[in-house]
Amino acid sequence: MTASLLTLDALNAADETDFVALLEGIYEHSPWIARRAFAARPAGGFASLPALKLALATAVRDATTGEQLGLIRAHPELAGKAMVSRSLTAESTHEQNKAGLTDCTPEEFSRLQQLNAEYNARFGWPFILAVRGPRGDGLSRQQIIDTFARRLNAHPDIERAECLRSIHRIAEIRLNDKFCVTPTLGNQVWDWAESLARFSDPGFAEQGQLTVTYLTEAHRAAADQLAAWMREAGFDEIGIDAVGNVVGVYHGEGREADRSTDREAPRLLTGSHYDTVRNGGKYDGRLGILVPLICVRELHQQGRRLKHGIEVIGFAEEEGQRYKATFLGSSALVGRFDAAWLDQADADGVVMRDLMAQAGLAATLDAIRGLARDPARYLGFVEVHIEQGPVLNELDLPLGVVTSINGSIRYLGEVRGLASHAGTTPMGRRRDAAAAVAELILYVEERASAVPEVVGTVGQLQVPAGSINVIPGRCRFSLDLRATTDAARDALDADVRQRLAVICERRGLSFTLERTETAAAAPSDPAWQQRWEAAVTSLGLPVHRLPSGAGHDAMKLHQAMPQAMLFQRGLNLGISHNPLESISNDDTELCVWAFQALLNAL
């Protein structure tokens, strides 16, 4: 398909009839979307292509359920009757060709027909998937079939929303074609992340799963690859420090005529972690390394330096998967590396100190303490991260500005009652430990829901030696309580503990509660948050502010210097810590642009 060049100036100058005609085919057989976007057009026209994309998506989000279903049903089935009869639109024909759906084997074609029938029977509309994928160059037929089968199990409300998001992605790619736009920087970051994911720990790599834990062979290979990319990008200094952090420095411009760089110029510190959870995703942490990396590459290729230096760090460990030590990499930078960590052993009995020595690291507390940064040398710390949640996805927004990283308190608890016969013990005579924990779970849900930006979770439940015909005498559970401020977190904590005591007293039970972790909230520095907001606004996008429920390296750097974060939308309902974690090249392009805008504004 040959794209016809369209410009934003031409679109902004058009009347309603021409506006709708120019956007014909962007949304399948649904000109009403363009009409409503035209009605919402700002007085000066759309400031950017991303602003236009958002206006179109907003028109769909604000439509009635009937209109949304009509839009979904306007789309053809994948490898369906319309494709066979060659009655698809030119756009759909191009997309299905790009994904190779016109070249299905008989087995693949039969499987797709079966899935189409099952899907229509369950939901009453055709399965929608942006078959050109998150990079825009086409999913494989197997990826399409696997996604089709997975989404058959979704709740209808969730699946309808996911279909609409797929339609917006289809529209985004079609708009790129019309405007002859290629997200080159987003593609590069996406490709780097894909390449970095080839390193995975034994036992996971063989299954096609991504797992990179502290100082394994895969971890060290990932570090070497990041260092190599930094070297190619033009960083002035590249190294791997005493805990395995990958550090790249791009110096500021010189203040004297005979100096091209100023090694003493204040620096902006940025980065994220390159380790992963077990069977994790490709973008958690790594996005925050690769985005500033490409920004430095662009500066170097342009022969530009800023008045300040840029220090990019790939933190060696944040997830706490191999040892009971989270934020190992960033803790060293703020002088909070716990000396006891060096003597910890992993599940195989490997002591951290010995592991470090085997990896060629200094493995001494003095060397690690020497990594602590002098806050006076730094402007602050900024971090880019995938959201790891559904909020931006549901709002059709590519970027969001973080207001605070939640503080948290975690417990492991156990309620003890009396294990007795399920048939012979009257209901009023029972001491059921599991029923007490169930009551606590409902209270945690109710109490956390009553306060904005507060969350509580019971993620682990276990009835030791439980049996189908025995009243639970013991029930073990976990508690995870989080809030954007320590005061809100502590209030939730006090109420939950008090309610547990009340429940157990009323039911004649006892309990134990062991606090396993406490993390302080890390509110974003107001000035740095405003810089991120200005960067997002410069792209023609609205600013959406949201807290981070997950912990990040930024909350450790917060202990030493001002910090603020930018979130990028995740695809697949915002799922993270999971192989389904995904981003698009277009969103990543905007993330890079926002980072460049922040750098230039400094």
Salt bridges, closest charged atoms under 4 A:
GLU28 OE1 - ARG174 NH1 2.98
GLU67 OE2 - ARG36 NH2 2.46
GLU95 OE2 - ARG174 NE 2.64
GLU108 OE1 - ARG141 NE 2.62
ASP137 OD2 - ARG135 NH1 3.23
ASP157 OD2 - HIS155 ND1 3.98
GLU159 OE2 - ARG151 NH2 2.71
GLU162 OE1 - ARG165 NE 3.23
GLU172 OE2 - LYS53 NZ 3.33
GLU172 OE1 - ARG169 NH1 2.76
ASP177 OD2 - ARG132 NH1 2.77
ASP191 OD1 - ARG135 NE 2.77
GLU194 OE1 - LYS282 NZ 2.96
ASP236 OD2 - ARG305 NH1 2.83
GLU237 OE2 - HIS251 NE2 2.91
GLU237 OE2 - ARG263 NH1 2.72
GLU256 OE2 - ARG259 NH1 3.71
ASP262 OD2 - ARG255 NH2 2.61
ASP262 OD1 - ARG259 NH2 3.32
ASP275 OD1 - HIS273 ND1 2.97
ASP284 OD1 - HIS273 NE2 3.34
ASP284 OD1 - HIS385 NE2 2.98
ASP284 OD2 - HIS577 NE2 2.96
GLU298 OE2 - ARG297 NH2 3.02
GLU311 OE1 - ARG267 NH1 2.96
GLU311 OE2 - ARG373 NH2 2.82
GLU318 OE1 - HIS273 NE2 3.41
GLU319 OE2 - HIS273 NE2 3.72
GLU319 OE2 - HIS577 NE2 3.29
ASP343 OD1 - ARG353 NH2 2.93
ASP346 OD2 - ARG322 NE 2.81
ASP396 OD2 - ARG61 NH1 2.83
GLU414 OE1 - ARG416 NE 2.91
GLU414 OE2 - ARG474 NH2 3.23
GLU414 OE2 - ARG476 NE 2.89
GLU439 OE2 - ARG506 NH2 2.46
GLU439 OE1 - ARG507 NE 3.07
ASP480 OD2 - ARG410 NE 3.12
ASP480 OD1 - ARG482 NE 2.76
ASP486 OD1 - ARG489 NH1 3.58
ASP490 OD1 - ARG489 NH2 2.90
ASP493 OD1 - ARG497 NE 3.15
ASP493 OD2 - ARG515 NH2 3.06
ASP495 OD2 - ARG447 NE 2.73
GLU517 OE1 - ARG410 NH1 3.57
GLU533 OE2 - ARG545 NE 2.82
ASP586 OD1 - LYS53 NZ 3.43
ASP586 OD2 - ARG169 NH1 2.74
ASP587 OD2 - ARG569 NE 2.79
